[in-house]
């Protein structure tokens, strides 16, 4: 469960380590967008009372008041995006792969939907949070998935992790993204040109490692421990939300914020919850038990490092969950 994701539960007790907050472009998630070299990372431990080519954006460029003038255009967009992913996935060059190439073999939903920007806030000096109103009632996602992000007039398709919960979409028709400012065209557009009322198109994707879904397979909520690491406290996204949850559920939800390059004074509200240095084996080993699940979110090197660390302290592989797609 990443900060701001609204968390889904495998029930029981959750403890975690920070992630970048965003997804693939990012906090948004695209490696090209700057998260792969980020310090941000997240680990969650959940303890349950276990009860047992053709350039897609060309199609968007001509639209004026609407992104897609007809259903047929949506069909063309799907085919074009698919061709782009499959045909270009075998091309080798020295340049960095873009989002569609990098995720060509990942699961994607059929549905492509319009979305309108209905909120823009600054989560930090480098990260914006977008609130998007979703028009298509058939649009759904699971916690931990990302979206292909199509922008009219921009030839590069973005890839951003969803940082809101599926319940928010179901309840209000709203989806949220957290996007870090980089030179990557989609992220740059969000930070420099995107305004309230801007229209884009979205499609959900991602293979969720370890994810299992079953009706009626509910767990009783135990406790959640979040370990969240970033360079400085200013880069700790959603910290106000996290502190709010800790106050609302004392003893049930706790968090330790780790900072690795903090130079300024830490505010009084955060001080009791901040530790210097990266998340370590010593931090995590005290939480190992038969009924604890672990959720990891962050850049691939961080996911690999924490996964090995958990294996070294005796955590079974089937208790570790993460997304890894860039």
N, C-alpha and C positions, 0 to 999 in steps of 0.2 A: 504494500500500500504506500503510494508515494504521497508526499504532502500535497494536499489540495485535491487528491483523487477522490476523496469522499469515501474511500475504502469499501471494499466489498467484504465479505467476511468469509473466512473459512471457519470462523467462529472462534471462540475461545480467546486465547490470550495471544496478543500480537506484539512482537517486538521487532524493531526494524533499524536499518541503517540507511542514511540519506542518499538521495539520489539527485540527479540533476533536476528534477522537477519537470522536466518537460518532456521528452520523448525523444524523438530521434533527432530532429533538427534542434533540439534543444534545450534549455529547458525546453526547448522545442525539440529537437532531436536530430537533425541532420548532422552527420559528422562534419559535413562541409560547413554547416552553420555554426560550428564551434562548440559542440558539447563534448566531443571526444577527448579534448585536452583539458576538460574542466576538472576542478577539484571536487565538484559537487558529487555527492553519492549518498545512497540511502539504504539502510538495512532494517527490515522489520521482522520482528519475531512475533508470531501469533500463537498464543497458547490457547488451545481449545480444550474444553472438557470433552475430549474426543469420545463421541458416542459411536464409537467403534474406531531519328527516324521521322515518322510522321509526327510533327510537333503538336502535341495536344493543345497548347494555348492558342494556336492559330484559330481554333474553333471558337475560342472565347473572345478574341480580339475585336471582332466586328459587332459584338453585342453592345447595345447602348443602355437602355433602361433595365434589361434583363440579361442574365448570363446565358441562359439557354432559351432560345425562342420556341423550341418545340421538343416533344419527346424524341423525335427522330434525331435531333442533335445530340441528345443524351446517348442514344445508341451509337452514333458515330464516335462520340467521345470515348465510350467504353472500348470500342474496337481499336481505336487509335492508340489509346493508352496501353492496351494489351499488346499490340504489335510492337510498340516502343519498348515495353519491358522485355518481351521475349527475344526480339531480334537483336537488341543491343546488349543483352546480358552476356553474349559471348565475345564482344569486342574487347580487346586488350590494348591498353595504351598507358602512357605515363601519367595522364591526368587522373584526378580523383573521380571515382564513379559518382554520378548523381543519385538522388533518392530512388528514382524508378529503376535504374540499373542495379543498385545495391539491394533492392528488395524484390527483384524480379521473380524470385522463387517463393516469396512469402504469400500466405493466404490473403485474399482481398474479397470483400463483399461485392456483389453485383451492383448494388445501389449506389448511384452518384446523385447527390442532392445539392440544391442551392442553399446557401446560408447568407445571412445578412449580419454585419457587425453591429451589435447593439450596445457594446460597452468596451472601453479601452482604459486600463489602469496601469500604472507603473508599479510592478512588484519589487523592482530594485533599479539601480541606475542603468542596468543593461538589459533588463527583462520586462517585457510588456505582457499583460494578461488580456486576452481577447475573449469577449463574450459573443457568441454567435447564435442567432435565432435560426432554428432549423425548420425548413418548410415541409419536408417530407416526413409524414407520420410513420413510414416504414423504415426510417433510418434508425439503427440501433448499434450499440457497441458494448464490449465487455471491458471492465476495468483493466488497464494496462495496454490497451490497443492504441494505435495511432491513426492519423488520417493523411491521405494524399490531399494536398492543398493546391487547388487550381486557381490562378489569379488572372483575370482578363488583362491582356497586354503584356504578360510576363511569360517568357518562353521556357522558364524552368519550373518544374513542379516541386513544391515543397513537401516535406514529410515532418509532421509534428505530433508529439504524444499528447493525448487528451489528458487534461489535469483535473477534470470534473468527474463527478460520479454518474453512472448510468441512471440513477434515481432522479438527478436533476434534469436530465433530458426527458425522462418520462413525465416528470411533474410539471416542468415549465417550458419544455421544448428548447432548452438552452444547453450548449456545449461550450467548454472553455479550453483555451490553449495558453501555454506560457512560452513566449518566444524570445530567445536571446538575440541581441543586436549583433549581426555580423555582416560581412560583405556578400554572403550568399543571397542571391536575388529575392527569394520569397521572404526571408527574414528582414532584408533591407527594406523591402516594400512595406512590410508591417510596421516598421519603425519610422519610416519617412513619408509614406503616402497614404496609408490606410486611415480612414476616417469613419465616424459613425455613419451607417448607411451603406458602406462599401459592400459589394456583393462578390462572393467567391463560390467555389464548388468544392465539395468534400467527398471522399470515399474512404471507408474504414478498412484497415488491414492489420496484420500482425499474427505471428504464430506465438502462442503463449505456452512456454515450456512449463510442464508440470500442472497446467490448468485442467481441472476436472469440473464438470458441470453435471448436476443431477437433481431432479425435482424431489423435493422433500428431504434432501440430504442436508439438513440444517445442523449447525453446531451452536451450543450455548456460548455466549460471549464471556470470555474470561478477562485477561488483561492485555494491554498493548504497550510495548516498549519500542520507541523509535530512536534510532541513532542516525543523526543527520549531520553530514560533514560538508563544509565549503571553505573557501579561502578566508572569508571574513563574515562577520555577522550581517553586513549589508547585502551579501549574496545569499543569505538564507531565505529562500522564497517561502511564502505562506506562513512565516513564523507567528504572525498574529493569530491566524486561524488555529495553529497548533497550540499556542498558549491558551486560546479560548477553549479548546477541547479539553486540555488538561484541567482547567478550572471547572468546566462543566461535569467532568467525570473524574474527580479526585481518586487516586489509587487505582483507577481502571486504565487510564491513559497517561503515560509519562514519556518524556523526551530528553535526550542528551544531545545538545548541539556541539559539534566539534569544529573548531576553526584552526587552520594551519598557517595563516599569514596575517593574523590580526595585529594591527599596530595601534589603533585608536582605543579609547576607553569604551568598555562594553556597558550598555545601558543597564540601569538598576534592575529593570524587569527581567532581562535575560540572564544576568549574572549567575543566579543559582543553577541555571540549566546548561552552562557553557563549560566545555573542557578544551584544552589546547592539544593539538596533535591529531593524527589520524585515528580512525576507529581501529582498535587492536584486538588481538585474540583474548587478551585479559578482559576487555570490555564484554565480549560476547560469551565466553565460556561459562560464566555464572548463570546463564539462562538456558543452558542445554538441559533438556528433559524429554521424556517420551511423548509429551503432549504439547510440544511447541513447534509451530510452523514458522519458517523464515522466508521473508520476502525481500528481494534485493532489486534496487533500481539505480542505474547510473551508467557511465561509459563502459564499454566492453572490458577494458583492462581492470576496472574496479570490480565488475561482476565476476570475472575470472579469479581475481585475487581473493575476494570474500568467499566465493564458493570453495576454493581450496582451503582457506582458513577454517571454514565450517566443517569440511571433511576431516581436517586434522584434529578437530576437537570432538569428533564422534557424531556429528549430525548426519543422519541418513539422507541420501540424495533425494528420496521421495518426500522429504520434508522441506525442501528448498525450492522456491519459486522465483522466477525472474523473466524478464523479456530481454531479448538480445537480437537486434535486427539491423544494426548499422556498423 
